[in-house]
């Protein structure tokens, strides 16, 4: 309505987005109030410094991660635009990005699931139906392993499906040079879903266990690796080099996930056994 009926163009799109966010916020607040999860009297009461400390600590670490992610995608956009003056590389990159994002949305949703399931599994409690003890670090470790397995399986499935659908994607443009330039990046984007499945869920587990600083440092190191790859590969192999930068970026993030789960994370066997001995 803002963009078409009122002919407001881009400002209309921004106004529509703002209106949708405000309406959504009011709906969420109303639902939370009806379920007695919040009270209007305490909603605008400033919290204590003690309660803010863990939020500030975790928020600052995650903000570093978001800064690293934004820097990575800005660098990718800059390098892509500078590959050629004809716009072929930019158009081919625009075709390959949806291939990367479609499967990524599904896998990113599983990351959110991991953020909820893992900390819930870490809490020891008694199952009312079976009257048995469940929860704890071993239970959470098994949950994390199961989620990682699902991430690998779904990553393989989504990547394979995207490879099968690549001919349909290439019909989005009649320009043969754009189609040719997009083939290798789209193929890399499809194969990357395997790594995405492990990385997204692994990082969700890191958030669920409160390993914010380690997650942020891992992402920062991945950004440094990606910036090096964007300097090294595109001058040699063009647009394919940009996507090799994505490969480096996600492989370093995967290494961070492995270190967290195998070496120093709260769900590593070394930490679990050490806590049991204590």
C-alpha positions as CSV (number, residue, x, y, z in Angstrom):
1,X,0.0,0.0,0.0
2,X,2.7,2.5,0.9
3,X,4.9,1.7,-2.1
4,X,2.2,1.1,-4.8
5,X,-1.1,2.8,-3.8
6,X,0.5,5.8,-2.2
7,X,3.4,5.8,-4.7
8,X,6.0,6.4,-1.9
9,X,8.6,4.2,-3.4
10,X,11.6,3.2,-1.2
11,X,10.5,5.5,1.7
12,X,7.2,3.7,1.5
13,X,8.9,0.4,1.9
14,X,10.7,1.7,5.0
15,X,7.5,3.0,6.4
16,X,5.7,-0.3,5.8
17,X,8.6,-2.2,7.5
18,X,8.4,0.2,10.5
19,X,4.6,-0.3,10.8
20,X,4.9,-4.1,10.7
21,X,7.6,-4.0,13.4
22,X,5.5,-1.8,15.7
23,X,2.4,-3.9,15.2
24,X,4.3,-7.1,15.9
25,X,5.8,-5.6,19.0
26,X,2.4,-4.6,20.3
27,X,1.0,-8.1,19.6
28,X,3.9,-9.8,21.4
29,X,3.6,-7.5,24.4
30,X,-0.2,-8.1,24.6
31,X,0.3,-11.9,24.5
32,X,3.0,-11.8,27.1
33,X,0.8,-9.7,29.3
34,X,-2.2,-12.0,28.9
35,X,-0.1,-15.0,29.9
36,X,1.2,-13.0,32.9
37,X,4.8,-13.2,31.8
38,X,5.3,-9.5,32.1
39,X,3.6,-6.6,34.0
40,X,3.2,-3.1,32.6
41,X,4.3,-1.6,36.0
42,X,7.7,-3.4,35.8
43,X,8.1,-3.1,32.0
44,X,9.6,0.4,32.2
45,X,11.4,0.0,35.6
46,X,15.2,0.2,35.1
47,X,16.8,-3.1,36.0
48,X,19.6,-3.4,38.6
49,X,23.2,-3.3,37.6
50,X,23.7,-6.9,38.9
51,X,21.0,-8.2,36.6
52,X,22.4,-6.2,33.7
53,X,25.9,-7.5,34.0
54,X,25.4,-10.9,32.3
55,X,23.3,-9.3,29.6
56,X,26.0,-6.7,28.9
57,X,28.7,-9.3,28.9
58,X,26.9,-11.7,26.5
59,X,25.5,-8.8,24.4
60,X,29.0,-7.3,23.9
61,X,30.4,-10.6,22.8
62,X,27.5,-11.2,20.3
63,X,27.8,-7.7,19.1
64,X,31.5,-8.4,18.1
65,X,30.2,-11.5,16.2
66,X,27.6,-9.4,14.4
67,X,30.2,-6.8,13.5
68,X,32.4,-9.6,12.1
69,X,29.6,-11.0,10.0
70,X,28.7,-7.6,8.6
71,X,32.3,-6.8,7.8
72,X,32.5,-10.1,5.9
73,X,29.5,-9.5,3.8
74,X,30.5,-5.9,3.1
75,X,33.9,-7.1,1.9
76,X,32.3,-9.8,-0.3
77,X,30.0,-7.1,-1.9
78,X,33.0,-4.8,-2.4
79,X,35.2,-7.4,-4.1
80,X,32.3,-8.7,-6.2
81,X,31.6,-5.2,-7.6
82,X,35.2,-4.7,-8.5
83,X,35.8,-7.9,-10.4
84,X,34.6,-6.5,-13.7
85,X,33.0,-3.3,-15.1
86,X,30.4,-5.0,-17.2
87,X,28.3,-6.1,-14.2
88,X,28.4,-9.8,-15.2
89,X,30.1,-10.9,-12.0
90,X,27.7,-8.9,-9.8
91,X,24.7,-10.4,-11.6
92,X,26.0,-13.9,-11.3
93,X,26.7,-13.4,-7.7
94,X,23.2,-12.2,-7.2
95,X,22.0,-15.4,-8.7
96,X,24.2,-17.6,-6.6
97,X,23.4,-15.9,-3.2
98,X,19.7,-17.1,-3.1
99,X,21.1,-20.7,-3.7
100,X,23.2,-20.2,-0.5
101,X,20.4,-18.5,1.5
102,X,17.4,-20.8,0.8
103,X,19.0,-23.8,2.5
104,X,20.6,-21.5,5.0
105,X,17.2,-20.3,6.3
106,X,16.2,-23.9,7.1
107,X,19.5,-24.7,8.8
108,X,19.5,-21.3,10.7
109,X,16.1,-22.3,12.1
110,X,17.7,-25.4,13.5
111,X,20.3,-23.2,15.1
112,X,17.5,-21.5,17.1
113,X,16.2,-24.9,18.1
114,X,19.6,-25.8,19.4
115,X,19.7,-22.6,21.5
116,X,16.5,-23.8,23.2
117,X,17.0,-27.6,23.4
118,X,20.6,-27.8,24.7
119,X,20.2,-25.5,27.8
120,X,16.9,-27.2,28.6
121,X,18.6,-30.6,28.4
122,X,21.4,-29.4,30.8
123,X,18.9,-28.9,33.6
124,X,18.6,-32.0,35.8
125,X,15.0,-32.9,36.6
126,X,12.5,-35.8,37.1
127,X,10.2,-36.9,34.3
128,X,6.7,-36.9,35.8
129,X,5.4,-39.6,33.5
130,X,8.2,-42.1,34.0
131,X,9.4,-40.9,37.4
132,X,13.0,-41.1,36.1
133,X,15.8,-38.6,36.3
134,X,16.6,-36.8,33.1
135,X,18.8,-33.9,32.1
136,X,22.3,-33.0,33.0
137,X,25.5,-32.6,31.0
138,X,25.6,-36.1,29.5
139,X,21.9,-35.8,28.5
140,X,22.7,-32.4,26.9
141,X,25.8,-33.9,25.2
142,X,23.6,-36.6,23.6
143,X,21.1,-33.9,22.5
144,X,23.8,-31.8,21.0
145,X,25.2,-34.8,19.1
146,X,21.8,-35.7,17.8
147,X,21.2,-32.1,16.6
148,X,24.6,-32.1,14.8
149,X,23.7,-35.3,13.1
150,X,20.5,-33.8,11.9
151,X,22.3,-30.7,10.7
152,X,24.7,-32.9,8.6
153,X,21.8,-34.9,7.1
154,X,19.7,-31.9,6.3
155,X,22.8,-30.1,4.9
156,X,23.5,-33.0,2.5
157,X,19.8,-33.2,1.5
158,X,19.4,-29.5,0.9
159,X,22.7,-29.2,-1.0
160,X,21.7,-32.1,-3.2
161,X,18.3,-30.7,-3.9
162,X,19.8,-27.3,-4.8
163,X,22.2,-29.0,-7.2
164,X,19.3,-30.7,-8.9
165,X,17.4,-27.4,-9.2
166,X,20.3,-25.4,-10.6
167,X,19.1,-25.6,-14.2
168,X,15.8,-24.0,-13.1
169,X,17.8,-21.2,-11.4
170,X,19.7,-20.4,-14.5
171,X,16.5,-19.6,-16.3
172,X,16.2,-16.5,-14.2
173,X,18.3,-14.6,-16.8
174,X,18.5,-14.9,-20.6
175,X,22.2,-13.8,-20.6
176,X,24.4,-16.7,-21.3
177,X,27.5,-15.0,-19.9
178,X,25.8,-14.5,-16.6
179,X,24.6,-18.1,-16.5
180,X,28.2,-19.3,-17.2
181,X,29.6,-17.1,-14.5
182,X,27.1,-18.3,-11.9
183,X,27.6,-22.0,-12.4
184,X,30.7,-22.5,-10.2
185,X,29.5,-20.1,-7.4
186,X,26.0,-21.8,-7.3
187,X,27.6,-25.2,-7.1
188,X,29.9,-24.1,-4.3
189,X,26.9,-22.6,-2.5
190,X,25.1,-25.9,-2.7
191,X,28.0,-27.9,-1.4
192,X,28.5,-25.4,1.4
193,X,25.1,-26.4,2.9
194,X,26.8,-29.5,4.3
195,X,29.2,-27.2,6.3
196,X,26.3,-24.8,7.1
197,X,24.3,-27.6,8.7
198,X,27.2,-28.3,11.1
199,X,28.2,-24.7,11.7
200,X,24.8,-23.2,12.3
201,X,23.7,-25.8,14.8
202,X,27.1,-25.9,16.4
203,X,27.0,-22.1,16.9
204,X,23.5,-22.5,18.2
205,X,24.8,-24.9,20.8
206,X,27.5,-22.4,21.7
207,X,24.9,-19.7,22.3
208,X,22.8,-22.2,24.3
209,X,25.7,-23.0,26.6
210,X,26.6,-19.3,27.1
211,X,29.9,-19.5,25.2
212,X,29.4,-16.1,23.8
213,X,33.0,-14.9,23.8
214,X,34.4,-18.0,22.2
215,X,31.7,-17.8,19.5
216,X,32.6,-14.2,18.8
217,X,36.3,-14.9,18.7
218,X,35.7,-17.8,16.4
219,X,33.7,-15.6,14.0
220,X,36.3,-12.9,14.2
221,X,39.0,-15.3,13.2
222,X,36.8,-16.6,10.4
223,X,36.4,-13.0,9.1
224,X,40.1,-12.5,9.1
225,X,40.5,-15.8,7.1
226,X,37.8,-14.7,4.7
227,X,39.4,-11.3,4.1
228,X,42.6,-13.0,3.3
229,X,40.8,-15.3,0.9
230,X,39.1,-12.4,-0.8
231,X,42.5,-10.8,-1.3
232,X,44.1,-14.0,-2.6
233,X,41.6,-15.9,-4.8
234,X,39.4,-13.4,-6.8
235,X,42.4,-11.9,-8.7
236,X,43.2,-15.4,-9.8
237,X,39.9,-17.1,-10.4
238,X,37.4,-14.2,-10.5
239,X,33.9,-14.7,-8.9
240,X,34.7,-18.3,-8.0
241,X,37.4,-16.8,-5.7
242,X,34.7,-14.8,-3.8
243,X,32.9,-18.1,-3.0
244,X,36.1,-19.8,-2.0
245,X,36.3,-17.0,0.5
246,X,32.9,-18.2,1.9
247,X,34.4,-21.7,2.0
248,X,37.3,-20.4,4.1
249,X,35.0,-18.4,6.3
250,X,32.7,-21.4,7.1
251,X,35.6,-23.9,7.5
252,X,37.2,-21.7,10.2
253,X,33.8,-21.4,11.9
254,X,33.4,-25.2,11.8
255,X,36.9,-25.5,13.4
256,X,35.6,-23.2,16.2
257,X,32.6,-25.4,16.7
258,X,34.7,-28.6,16.8
259,X,37.1,-27.0,19.4
260,X,34.1,-26.0,21.5
261,X,32.5,-29.4,21.4
262,X,35.6,-31.5,21.7
263,X,38.1,-29.5,23.8
264,X,37.0,-26.6,26.0
265,X,33.2,-26.3,25.8
266,X,31.0,-27.3,28.8
267,X,29.7,-30.3,26.8
268,X,33.2,-31.6,25.9
269,X,33.8,-35.0,27.5
270,X,36.9,-33.6,29.3
271,X,34.8,-30.9,31.0
272,X,32.0,-33.4,31.8
273,X,34.3,-35.9,33.4
274,X,36.2,-33.2,35.3
275,X,32.9,-31.9,36.8
276,X,31.8,-35.4,37.7
277,X,35.1,-36.0,39.6
278,X,34.8,-32.8,41.4
